């Protein structure tokens, strides 16, 4: 099984310059031209809001977005869960608004969790929405492409006073009081070029809109110089608050219950992940002493078929298959009488 999906690997290797030759060079040239058009579109969008030609909708609740500059995973889900618990502890009536990547239901307002129980399946809601709903368990989670609709519903139906907007840095149609932007310490600005010539969704200068910048995976062995990164962030966005965080292993669960984290020490494992940054997951397993004998990486939000699960279990041999809590949402019923499936949960912590 390939370490990364073919198309994703081809794209990343091409835009990063790893692929050499005539065809990759021509491809990069075409992507650079398309990137110019993308940058013009970003500029026009910015002007429409600066000139107040389009005005964001206010819904009467304190709205905080958690987002990033790049394609791929920076740890937004653990950050949203951390913030929800923090605002709850301070007495806020919290609701989470999420687009619902990979979900069947994206139109209108889809209540994933009403604060008491789940309302939708993973196919309808998406893996991230269902994971947030289950880990928080008492917070309304609403999914839909139009966050104005879900925001109004959260306020009018659930009495929300705090709205947490998952992946909201690029969403401009809803008024946001605070933008928290996550930068992955291993590759904070992606390839350094705008999509599709690179992996930046916004130019680095967009950080000036942020209230806080959280450097995630600050403890990762491949992290860049954190002091230099902090200095660059302050140069791009003077006065912005910069915090450093890590994704700390928090729990290890199986079908029969919970195991101590040190159960991974010396254990041969297959790292199974269909997330934005599967390499970080494998590194976390290694940091716990697991012996990663194989990496089974899939595209983000990949829907695992029963046949794929059976094949993964068969090929694991004597190893244990360890996956993420997000992937667990999409795995359904793991084949019985096969390789054990362990699930590693993480939490965001400040360092």
N, C-alpha and C positions, 0 to 999 in steps of 0.2 A: 504494500500500500504506500502511495507517495507521501512524503513528509508534509507536503502542502498541496492544495488543489491545483491542478494543471493550469487553469486559466489565471488564477490569482498569482501563482508563482511566476508565470510568464510575464504578467503585467508588472509585478514588483521588480523582477530582474531586469526588465526592459527599461523602466523609468529610472531605476537606480544606476543604470550604466553597466550592470554586471554582464549583460549579454552583448557580445561583440559581433561585428560583421555588418554587411550591407543592409540586410532586412531590419535588424534592430535599430540601426542608425536612421533609416528612412521612417520607421515607425515613430521614433522619438521626434523626428522633424514634424510629422503630421500631428502628433500629440501636442507639440509646442504651439503649433498654429491654433489648434482647438483651445488650448489653454489661454491664448490671448483673447479669444472670444469669451471664454468663461470669465476672465478678469474684467472685461468690459461690462459683462452682465452684473458682476459684483459691484462695480463702480456705480452703475445706473441704479441698482437697488439701494445703495447707500445714499445716493443723492435724493431719491424719492422720500426717504425718511428724514434726511437733514433739512430738506425744503418743505417738509410736512405736507407733501402731496399725498402721502398715505400715513394715516395715524394709527398707531397700535391701539388695540382695544383694552380698556381698563375694566376689570370685573370686581373691584372692591376687596381684593385679598392681597396680602403680601406675597409676591411671586418671585421665586428664586429659580434660576435655570442652572442646570449642570450640563456642560458641554465640552467640546474640544475643538481644536483647529484641524485635526488630521483625520483621514480615513483610518479605520481599525480601532482596536480596543484600547482605551486609556483607563478603564476602571470606573465608568460612570455609574453602573448599577450599585456597587458597594458604597459609592459616595452618596447616592440618593438615599439608600437605606440609612446611612449614618446621619444624614441631615434630618430625615423623617423622625428618627428617634430623638434627636437633639431638640427639634421644635416641639415634639410631643412632650418631652420632659419639662419644657418651658411653658406648657399650658396651651399650645396652639392646636387648633383643629386642622390637621394636616390632610391633604389629598395629593396624590401623585398623578401627574398627567404624562402619558407616554404614547408615542406614535403607534407602537405595536408592530415592529419589524417581523416579517414572516407570518403575520396573522391574516386570517381570511376576512375578518371584520375590521375595516379601516375607515368606513364611512360613518359619519355621525358620531354619537357618543356610545361607547361600549363599556359597561361597568364590569370590570374584571373581578373586583372585590368591593363589596358595599360596606366594609368595616366590620362585618360579622362573619361572612362566609364567601367562598368563591362563587362566581356567577358564570364563568366561561371556561372552556377548555383551552389547552395550549394551542390547538389548531386555530381557534377563533381569536385568541388574545395575543399569542406570541410568547416565546419563552421568557424574555426579560420581564414582561408585565406579570406573568404568572409567578415568576421567582420572587419579585418584589412583593407581590400580594401575599405569598406564603410566608416569607421571612418576617414581614411586618405583622400580618395577620389581623390587625385591627385598624387599618388605614384604608380608606377608599382609594382604589386604583382605577383610573379611567383611561381607556385607549381610544385613539382616533387620530387621523391625520390633521384635522382642523382643531387646533388647541383652543381656539376661541369657544368652540362649542363645548368641549369637555371642561374648560375652565368655568363657564357659566353654570353648567350642570353641577360641578363640584361645590360651587358657592350656594346655589339656590336649593339643591336637593340635600346636600350633606352638610351645609353650614360651614364650609371650609374657610378658615382665616389665613391659612398658609398653603400656597400651591407650589409644589416642586415639579419643575418642568424638566423631564429627562430628555437629554440631547436637544437642548433648546437654544444653543448659542446662535445658530443660523436661522432660528425661527423668529421673525420680526413682527408678525401680525398681532401678537399679544404683548401687552406692556409687561416688562420684566423690571423688578426693582433692583435685583442683584444678579449679575452673571458670575458664576464660578466656573472657571475654565481649567480643565485638567491637561497637564503636559506629562506625557510618559517620559520618565528620566532616561530610558534607554534610547529613545529617538523622539525628542520633544517637538521637533518641527518636521517630522517625517523625512522626505527626501529633499525638502527645501524648496520645492517648486509647486505651483498651483496645479490642481487637477485640471485636465487628465494627464498633463505632462509630469505630474508628481502626485503626492498624497496629501497636499494641503487643501483643505476645504475653504479656508480663508487665509489671506496673507497674515504674516506674523504681526503686522501693525494693528490688526483687529483686536489685539489684547488690550488696547486702550479702552475698550468698552467694558472690560472686566472689573468687578469689584475685588475679586480674589483670584489668585492663580494657585492651584494645588499641583505640586510636582508629585506624581504618583510613582510607585515602585522605586522610591529613592534609595532603598537598600539593595537594589538589584546589582549583581556583580558587573553587569554591562552598563551601569548608569554613567552618564557623562559627568563632567566636573560640575557639581551642584552649585558651588559658589559662582562659577562663571555663568551658569545658566540663570541663576538668580539675578546677576548683574545685567544680563541681556534682557531679561523680562522687565527690570526696572528702567532700562533704557528705552524699551518699546512702550512701556506704560508707567510713567513716573507716578509714584505714590500708591501703586497697587500693592495689596497685601499678598505676600508669597508664603505659602506653607508647604512643608514636606510631609509626605505620607508614605505608608507602605501597605501592601496587601498581605496581612498576616494570616497564616493558617489558623482557623478557629475551631473546626470540628471535622471529624471523620466518621461517616455513617455508612452502614450496610443495611441490607434488607432485614437483618435481625436485631439491629440496634446500633449504638455508638461505640466506637473504638477510641482508645487514646491515640494521639497524634504520633507517639513514638512507635506505634505498630508498623509504621512505614519504614523504620530504620532497618536497613539490610534486606528489605522485601523487594523481590523482582516484580516490576510493574509494567503494564502497558499504559502509556499516557494517552487517554482518549479525550479529544477536545475539538469542538466546533465553535470556536469563539474568535474574537478579533485579534487576540495576541496569544496563540497557543504556546509559543516558546516560553513565555513568562510562566505559564502553568507548569511546563516541564521543569523549569528552573526551580520553582517552588517545591516540587516533588523531590528534586535532587537535594535541596537545602534541608529537607527532613530526613535525609539518609536513604531515600528510596533508590533502588537500582533500576533506572529506566532502560528496559531492554528493547523497547519499541515505541515509536511515536505514531499514533493514528490520528492525524489531523485532518479536519474537514472544513469546508467553508463556514463562516459565521451563520448561525441559525439553521444549520443543515438538519433536515428531517430524517432521522434514522429509520430505515425500513426494517421490518422483522428479519429479512434476509441478511441485511448488513449486520445487525446485532448478533445473529447466529454465527456469521462468519467471523466476526471479531472475537466472540467467545471461543470459537473453535481454534483460531490461530493463536490465542493467548497461551495455550499450553498450560504450563504449571505456574505462570505468572498471574498476578491479580490485575484486573482492569480497574484503573482509577480514573475518574472523570470529574467534571466540575458540576456544581449545583445547577448552573444554567443548562448544561447538556442533559442533566438528569430529567429536566422538564420534557425533553424530546425523546427520551429513550423508552418510555412506556414500560412494558413488562420485559425485563431482562430474562433471557432464556434460562429455564430451570435446569438444575444439574449440569451447570457449565462453569466456566471460570468465574470466581466471585467478582462482584461489582462493588467497588468502594467509591464513595463520593466525598470529595474534599471541599469543605466550605471555607471561605475567606472573609475577613472583615477589614475595612479601611481603618487604619490607625495613624495618628500623627507622630512624627519623629522629630 
